Amino acid sequence: MKLDARLQAVADFVPMGSRVADIGTDHGYLAAELLRSGRAKYVIASDKNAGPYEAAVRTIREYGLTDEVVSVRQGDGLKSLSSGEVDTVCIAGMGGTLMIEILKSSPDIVANLDVLVLQPQSASADLRRWLYQNHWHIADESLVLDDGRLYEIIRAERGQRTLPDAILLEIGPVLWQKKSPLLRHHIEALLFQERRVAVGMAKSEKAKQSGKYQEIIRHIRELEAHLSW
């Protein structure tokens, strides 16, 4: 089985030889591939819903993986884990706000982690801010285009660093530093969302006079400025 581009990008950020928890494992494909490739030496594949849990069990059986290297569990967020079982957690395909809640709700687990590999579907800036404010920093980031959609993948490591500016929390501080070939596409997608909001507000004269509208216009100009490098 070959992972799609999104999950492969997540897998690529997992340190070699890690003990990994794949949270929201769905069919268990990422967990199985991490073990098959040798990138992980042990994986906990966890999902809170019965259907994905059962699908993951089938995937693990099809790969012929044993209980010594993988544990498939049903549980909410990190609550299926015990402190110190893993050093790396992968969470993919959820909103950034939900990821924050998952991490906040299990501080004893998070305290023993070295690496977080996160693929937020939304609220990426909020997630990055939370990481920096909670003794994590972004060590690497990537962008991947999969089935016509652009995805952000974040690798966070433990350690306090200076909080980046708000605009870089939105764009991605390492994405900006690396100048990925997809970076322009990424910024243009952010601009599209903001321009759509501005157009909607501009239909109302009252909304156009609001501080919120002026803030959005300033934000659009700041994003546009980051298209020129």
C-alpha positions as a Markdown table, in Angstrom:
| # | Residue | x | y | z |
|---|---|---|---|---|
| 1 | Met | 0.0 | 0.0 | 0.0 |
| 2 | Lys | 1.3 | 3.5 | -0.9 |
| 3 | Leu | 0.3 | 6.4 | 1.3 |
| 4 | Asp | -1.3 | 9.4 | -0.4 |
| 5 | Ala | 0.9 | 12.5 | -0.6 |
| 6 | Arg | -0.7 | 14.1 | 2.6 |
| 7 | Leu | 0.0 | 11.1 | 4.8 |
| 8 | Gln | 3.4 | 10.5 | 3.3 |
| 9 | Ala | 4.4 | 14.0 | 4.2 |
| 10 | Val | 3.3 | 13.3 | 7.8 |
| 11 | Ala | 5.3 | 10.1 | 7.8 |
| 12 | Asp | 8.4 | 11.9 | 6.5 |
| 13 | Phe | 8.4 | 14.1 | 9.6 |
| 14 | Val | 8.5 | 11.2 | 12.1 |
| 15 | Pro | 12.0 | 10.7 | 13.5 |
| 16 | Met | 13.6 | 7.4 | 12.6 |
| 17 | Gly | 13.2 | 4.8 | 15.4 |
| 18 | Ser | 10.4 | 6.6 | 17.2 |
| 19 | Arg | 7.7 | 5.2 | 19.4 |
| 20 | Val | 4.6 | 6.8 | 17.8 |
| 21 | Ala | 1.0 | 7.4 | 18.6 |
| 22 | Asp | -1.2 | 7.9 | 15.5 |
| 23 | Ile | -4.3 | 9.8 | 16.9 |
| 24 | Gly | -7.4 | 9.6 | 14.8 |
| 25 | Thr | -5.8 | 6.7 | 12.9 |
| 26 | Asp | -8.9 | 6.1 | 10.7 |
| 27 | His | -7.9 | 3.0 | 8.7 |
| 28 | Gly | -4.5 | 2.7 | 10.3 |
| 29 | Tyr | -2.6 | 3.2 | 7.0 |
| 30 | Leu | -0.1 | 5.7 | 8.5 |
| 31 | Ala | 0.6 | 3.4 | 11.5 |
| 32 | Ala | 1.1 | 0.4 | 9.3 |
| 33 | Glu | 3.4 | 2.3 | 6.9 |
| 34 | Leu | 5.5 | 3.8 | 9.7 |
| 35 | Leu | 6.2 | 0.2 | 10.9 |
| 36 | Arg | 6.7 | -1.3 | 7.4 |
| 37 | Ser | 9.2 | 1.4 | 6.5 |
| 38 | Gly | 11.1 | 1.0 | 9.7 |
| 39 | Arg | 10.6 | 4.7 | 10.6 |
| 40 | Ala | 8.8 | 3.7 | 13.8 |
| 41 | Lys | 9.7 | 0.8 | 16.1 |
| 42 | Tyr | 6.4 | 0.8 | 17.9 |
| 43 | Val | 3.0 | 2.4 | 17.1 |
| 44 | Ile | -0.2 | 3.0 | 19.0 |
| 45 | Ala | -3.0 | 3.5 | 16.5 |
| 46 | Ser | -6.0 | 5.1 | 18.2 |
| 47 | Asp | -9.4 | 6.3 | 17.1 |
| 48 | Lys | -12.4 | 7.3 | 19.2 |
| 49 | Asn | -15.0 | 5.8 | 16.8 |
| 50 | Ala | -15.7 | 2.1 | 16.5 |
| 51 | Gly | -15.8 | 2.0 | 12.7 |
| 52 | Pro | -12.3 | 3.4 | 12.2 |
| 53 | Tyr | -10.9 | 1.4 | 15.1 |
| 54 | Glu | -12.2 | -1.8 | 13.5 |
| 55 | Ala | -10.8 | -0.8 | 10.1 |
| 56 | Ala | -7.4 | -0.2 | 11.7 |
| 57 | Val | -7.5 | -3.6 | 13.3 |
| 58 | Arg | -8.1 | -5.1 | 9.8 |
| 59 | Thr | -5.3 | -3.1 | 8.3 |
| 60 | Ile | -2.8 | -4.2 | 11.0 |
| 61 | Arg | -3.8 | -7.8 | 10.5 |
| 62 | Glu | -3.4 | -7.6 | 6.7 |
| 63 | Tyr | 0.1 | -6.3 | 7.2 |
| 64 | Gly | 0.9 | -9.2 | 9.5 |
| 65 | Leu | 2.0 | -6.9 | 12.3 |
| 66 | Thr | 2.3 | -8.3 | 15.8 |
| 67 | Asp | 1.3 | -6.9 | 19.2 |
| 68 | Glu | 4.9 | -6.4 | 20.0 |
| 69 | Val | 5.1 | -3.5 | 17.6 |
| 70 | Val | 1.6 | -2.1 | 17.3 |
| 71 | Ser | -1.4 | -1.6 | 19.6 |
| 72 | Val | -4.8 | -0.6 | 18.1 |
| 73 | Arg | -7.0 | 1.2 | 20.6 |
| 74 | Gln | -10.3 | 2.9 | 20.8 |
| 75 | Gly | -10.2 | 6.1 | 22.8 |
| 76 | Asp | -10.7 | 9.9 | 22.7 |
| 77 | Gly | -7.6 | 11.9 | 21.8 |
| 78 | Leu | -4.6 | 11.0 | 23.9 |
| 79 | Lys | -6.7 | 9.4 | 26.6 |
| 80 | Ser | -6.0 | 5.9 | 25.3 |
| 81 | Leu | -2.2 | 6.4 | 26.1 |
| 82 | Ser | -0.2 | 6.0 | 29.3 |
| 83 | Ser | 2.5 | 8.5 | 30.2 |
| 84 | Gly | 5.8 | 7.6 | 28.6 |
| 85 | Glu | 4.5 | 5.0 | 26.2 |
| 86 | Val | 5.5 | 7.1 | 23.1 |
| 87 | Asp | 7.8 | 9.9 | 22.3 |
| 88 | Thr | 6.1 | 11.1 | 19.1 |
| 89 | Val | 2.4 | 11.9 | 18.4 |
| 90 | Cys | 0.9 | 12.3 | 14.9 |
| 91 | Ile | -2.5 | 14.0 | 14.5 |
| 92 | Ala | -3.7 | 14.5 | 10.9 |
| 93 | Gly | -6.9 | 15.6 | 9.3 |
| 94 | Met | -8.5 | 17.5 | 12.2 |
| 95 | Gly | -9.0 | 21.2 | 12.7 |
| 96 | Gly | -6.3 | 23.1 | 14.6 |
| 97 | Thr | -8.7 | 24.1 | 17.4 |
| 98 | Leu | -9.5 | 20.4 | 18.1 |
| 99 | Met | -5.8 | 19.5 | 18.1 |
| 100 | Ile | -5.2 | 22.2 | 20.7 |
| 101 | Glu | -8.0 | 20.7 | 22.8 |
| 102 | Ile | -6.6 | 17.2 | 22.5 |
| 103 | Leu | -3.2 | 18.4 | 23.6 |
| 104 | Lys | -4.5 | 20.5 | 26.4 |
| 105 | Ser | -6.7 | 17.8 | 27.8 |
| 106 | Ser | -3.8 | 15.3 | 28.4 |
| 107 | Pro | -0.9 | 17.4 | 29.9 |
| 108 | Asp | 0.7 | 14.3 | 31.5 |
| 109 | Ile | 1.0 | 12.6 | 28.1 |
| 110 | Val | 2.3 | 15.7 | 26.3 |
| 111 | Ala | 4.9 | 16.4 | 29.0 |
| 112 | Asn | 6.7 | 13.2 | 28.0 |
| 113 | Leu | 6.7 | 13.8 | 24.2 |
| 114 | Asp | 9.6 | 15.0 | 22.1 |
| 115 | Val | 7.9 | 15.5 | 18.7 |
| 116 | Leu | 4.5 | 16.5 | 17.4 |
| 117 | Val | 3.6 | 15.9 | 13.8 |
| 118 | Leu | 0.4 | 17.8 | 13.0 |
| 119 | Gln | -1.6 | 18.3 | 9.8 |
| 120 | Pro | -4.3 | 20.8 | 10.7 |
| 121 | Gln | -7.3 | 21.3 | 8.3 |
| 122 | Ser | -8.0 | 24.8 | 9.7 |
| 123 | Ala | -6.9 | 27.3 | 12.4 |
| 124 | Ser | -3.2 | 26.7 | 11.7 |
| 125 | Ala | -2.2 | 30.1 | 13.1 |
| 126 | Asp | -4.0 | 29.4 | 16.4 |
| 127 | Leu | -2.3 | 26.0 | 16.6 |
| 128 | Arg | 1.2 | 27.5 | 15.9 |
| 129 | Arg | 0.6 | 30.2 | 18.5 |
| 130 | Trp | -0.4 | 27.6 | 21.1 |
| 131 | Leu | 2.7 | 25.5 | 20.4 |
| 132 | Tyr | 5.0 | 28.5 | 21.0 |
| 133 | Gln | 3.1 | 29.6 | 24.1 |
| 134 | Asn | 3.4 | 26.1 | 25.6 |
| 135 | His | 7.1 | 25.4 | 25.3 |
| 136 | Trp | 7.1 | 24.0 | 21.8 |
| 137 | His | 8.5 | 25.4 | 18.6 |
| 138 | Ile | 8.2 | 24.6 | 14.9 |
| 139 | Ala | 11.3 | 22.8 | 13.8 |
| 140 | Asp | 10.0 | 22.1 | 10.2 |
| 141 | Glu | 7.0 | 22.5 | 8.0 |
| 142 | Ser | 6.0 | 21.4 | 4.5 |
| 143 | Leu | 3.3 | 22.0 | 2.0 |
| 144 | Val | 1.8 | 19.2 | -0.1 |
| 145 | Leu | -0.8 | 19.3 | -2.9 |
| 146 | Asp | -3.0 | 16.2 | -2.8 |
| 147 | Asp | -6.1 | 15.7 | -5.0 |
| 148 | Gly | -6.2 | 19.4 | -5.7 |
| 149 | Arg | -6.1 | 20.5 | -2.1 |
| 150 | Leu | -3.1 | 22.2 | -0.3 |
| 151 | Tyr | -2.1 | 20.8 | 3.1 |
| 152 | Glu | 0.2 | 22.2 | 5.8 |
| 153 | Ile | 2.3 | 19.7 | 7.8 |
| 154 | Ile | 4.0 | 20.9 | 11.0 |
| 155 | Arg | 6.8 | 19.2 | 13.0 |
| 156 | Ala | 7.0 | 20.7 | 16.5 |
| 157 | Glu | 9.7 | 19.9 | 18.9 |
| 158 | Arg | 10.1 | 20.7 | 22.6 |
| 159 | Gly | 11.8 | 23.9 | 23.5 |
| 160 | Gln | 11.0 | 27.5 | 24.1 |
| 161 | Arg | 11.6 | 29.9 | 21.2 |
| 162 | Thr | 10.5 | 33.5 | 20.4 |
| 163 | Leu | 6.9 | 33.8 | 19.2 |
| 164 | Pro | 6.9 | 34.7 | 15.5 |
| 165 | Asp | 4.9 | 37.6 | 14.2 |
| 166 | Ala | 1.2 | 37.1 | 13.7 |
| 167 | Ile | 1.6 | 37.0 | 9.9 |
| 168 | Leu | 4.2 | 34.3 | 10.1 |
| 169 | Leu | 2.1 | 32.3 | 12.4 |
| 170 | Glu | -0.5 | 32.3 | 9.7 |
| 171 | Ile | 1.8 | 31.6 | 6.8 |
| 172 | Gly | 4.1 | 29.3 | 8.7 |
| 173 | Pro | 7.5 | 30.6 | 10.0 |
| 174 | Val | 9.5 | 27.7 | 8.5 |
| 175 | Leu | 7.4 | 27.7 | 5.3 |
| 176 | Trp | 8.3 | 31.4 | 4.9 |
| 177 | Gln | 12.0 | 30.7 | 5.6 |
| 178 | Lys | 12.2 | 27.7 | 3.2 |
| 179 | Lys | 10.3 | 29.5 | 0.4 |
| 180 | Ser | 8.6 | 26.2 | -0.7 |
| 181 | Pro | 7.6 | 26.1 | -4.4 |
| 182 | Leu | 4.0 | 25.9 | -3.1 |
| 183 | Leu | 4.4 | 28.9 | -0.8 |
| 184 | Arg | 2.8 | 31.4 | -3.3 |
| 185 | His | -0.1 | 29.0 | -3.7 |
| 186 | His | -0.5 | 28.9 | 0.1 |
| 187 | Ile | -0.5 | 32.7 | 0.5 |
| 188 | Glu | -2.9 | 33.1 | -2.4 |
| 189 | Ala | -5.3 | 30.7 | -0.7 |
| 190 | Leu | -5.1 | 32.7 | 2.5 |
| 191 | Leu | -5.7 | 35.9 | 0.5 |
| 192 | Phe | -8.7 | 34.3 | -1.3 |
| 193 | Gln | -10.4 | 33.7 | 2.1 |
| 194 | Glu | -9.8 | 37.2 | 3.3 |
| 195 | Arg | -10.8 | 38.9 | 0.1 |
| 196 | Arg | -14.1 | 36.9 | 0.1 |
| 197 | Val | -14.8 | 38.2 | 3.6 |
| 198 | Ala | -14.0 | 41.8 | 2.6 |
| 199 | Val | -16.2 | 41.6 | -0.5 |
| 200 | Gly | -19.1 | 40.4 | 1.7 |
| 201 | Met | -18.6 | 43.2 | 4.2 |
| 202 | Ala | -18.2 | 45.8 | 1.5 |
| 203 | Lys | -21.9 | 45.3 | 0.6 |
| 204 | Ser | -22.9 | 47.1 | 3.8 |
| 205 | Glu | -21.8 | 50.7 | 4.3 |
| 206 | Lys | -22.0 | 50.2 | 8.1 |
| 207 | Ala | -19.7 | 47.2 | 7.9 |
| 208 | Lys | -17.3 | 49.1 | 5.6 |
| 209 | Gln | -16.9 | 51.7 | 8.4 |
| 210 | Ser | -16.2 | 49.2 | 11.0 |
| 211 | Gly | -12.8 | 48.5 | 12.6 |
| 212 | Lys | -13.2 | 44.9 | 11.6 |
| 213 | Tyr | -13.3 | 45.8 | 8.0 |
| 214 | Gln | -10.3 | 48.0 | 8.2 |
| 215 | Glu | -8.4 | 45.2 | 10.0 |
| 216 | Ile | -9.2 | 42.8 | 7.2 |
| 217 | Ile | -8.0 | 45.3 | 4.6 |
| 218 | Arg | -4.7 | 45.7 | 6.5 |
| 219 | His | -4.4 | 42.0 | 6.7 |
| 220 | Ile | -4.9 | 41.6 | 3.0 |
| 221 | Arg | -2.2 | 44.2 | 2.3 |
| 222 | Glu | 0.2 | 42.4 | 4.6 |
| 223 | Leu | -0.4 | 39.1 | 2.9 |
| 224 | Glu | 0.0 | 40.7 | -0.5 |
| 225 | Ala | 3.3 | 42.1 | 0.6 |
| 226 | His | 4.5 | 38.6 | 1.4 |
| 227 | Leu | 3.9 | 37.6 | -2.2 |
| 228 | Ser | 6.9 | 39.6 | -3.2 |
| 229 | Trp | 10.2 | 38.0 | -2.2 |
